[in-house]
Amino acid sequence: KIHKSVSLYNDFGTREAAVKLLGYYDSRYLRIALEVLFGQVFTFNGTVDAFLKSFLTNRVLFDPALAKKFDGLKEGIFTPASKAQLDSVTLIKVLDLIWFLDKLKCESLLPNDVCLFRLESNGICSSRGILEQFFKICKQDTQDSFKVLEERGYGVNYERF
């Protein structure tokens, strides 16, 4: 659960921290994972990194279709109930993305052996490290969060040595 004081939509700093964190993944892996999870093939103008950053901001950390369901809300202003629902959907999308990327690398599903994380990943070299940092951004209890994920079969294993 994302802490009620955290807003991945309205707080630019929080949103940027989450996008930067997810951007530590190699763009080839990230692109494939997002295409699979969102069921679409990306075509874009410009750089892959710029496109992925925009997609993470506008589709992973936000759900425009769900936001439209809340009548009378101005963009970026949410009631506690609508924020809780948006937070829940966002959290599931981010956790699914991290879990899928972990499995994609652990199962060697890509033909080449590209590292899962970029070299400039700020010392993060494991799926667990990404989750820990995301939990900190969301002000979640890290140990409890890992326990819940593992109980539900969403453990992550990848670590770059």
N, C-alpha and C positions, 0 to 999 in steps of 0.2 A: 504494500500500500504506500502510495506517495504521501508524504506528510502534508497536512492541510496548509502549512505555511509556504509550501513549494509550488511554484507555478511554472511549468514547462512551456506555457503559452505566452504569458504576459511578462515574465521576467526575462529580459534579454540576456543577462549574464548567465542565468541558469540554463536557458535554452542553448546558448553558445557553448557552455561547458559540456552539455550532453552531446551536441553535434560534434564537437572536437573529439570527445572520447570515442564515439562511434567511428569517427574518421581515422582513428588509429589502425583500423583494419585496412588491409591492402585493398585497393579499389577494385581489383578483379574479383576477389571473393565477395566484397560488399555488393557489387553490382549483381552478381549471380544470385546471391541470397535474397536481395530485394526483388529481383525479377521473379524468383520462385514464390516467395511469400506473398507478393502482391499480384501474381498471376499475369504479368505483362512483360513484354519485351521493350526495353527502353530504346528510344531513338532521341537524340539530343543534338543541339548545336552548342558549340563551345567545348570546354574541357569536361572530362569525365568527373573530375573532382568537384567542379562547380555544380554540375548537375546533381551529383550524389548529396552534396551539402544541402542543396535546395530541397531535394526529395526527403532527406532525413528531417529537415525542419518542417516541411509542409504536409508530409504524409505519415511519417513515423511518430514524430513528437506531437502531432496534432491529427485530428480526424475531421476533415471538413464536412463530410456527410453527416456525421453524428452531431457536429456543432449546429448544422442547419435545422436539426430536429427540435432545437430549443427555441421556440417562437419568442419574439420580443427581445431577444438578447442582442446587444450591440456586439460587434466583433471584439473579441478579447475580454468581454465582461461576462462572467458566469456566476450563476447561483451556486451555493454549496452543493446542491444535488447534481447539477449539471457538471460542475468541476469534478466531483467524485466519479461520475460516470466516464467523463473524458480521461481522467487520470487512470482509471481501471483499464480502459481500452489501450491507452498509450503504454502502460506498464506491460501488458500482455504482448503488444507488438515488439517492444524492445527486448523483452525476455525471449520471445520466440526467435528474434533475429540473432541474439547472442548464442542461444542454444543451437540454432541451425548452422551458424558459422563454425561453432565448435565441432559439430558432427561432420560438417563438410570437410574440415581439415583432418580430423581424427580418422575418418574413414577413407582418406585420400581419394576423394571423388573427382578431383580435378587432375587432368593428365600430367601436368608439370608440378614440380615441388616448390611452388612459390610460398614464401613465408606468409602466415596468416596476418601478421602485423607489420606495419611500416617500420622502417628503421627509426623514424622520429616519433616513436610511440611513448615518449616520456617515461621510459623504464617499465612500461606495462608489457609483459610478454606472456600472459596467460588469459584464458577466458575468465578464470576466477578473478584475476586482477581487474579486468573490465567490469565485471559484476560488482566487485567491491567499490570501485570508483562510482559506478552508477548509483549504488545504494547510498553512498555518501552524498551525492548530488540530490537525491530524493529524501535525504534525512531518514533513512530506514536503518533498523538494527541489522547489521550485517550478518551476525551469527544466526539469528532467528530466520532471516531471509534465506540463507543457504540451507538451513535445516528444512524449511518448508519446501523449497525447490527440490531437494534431494528426496524427500518423502514422496513427492509427486512424480519422480522419475526424470527430473530435469537437471540432473547433475552435469557439470562440465568438466572436461579433462585436459584440454589442450594446454601445453606449456612449451614455449620456445626455450631451448637451452643455449 
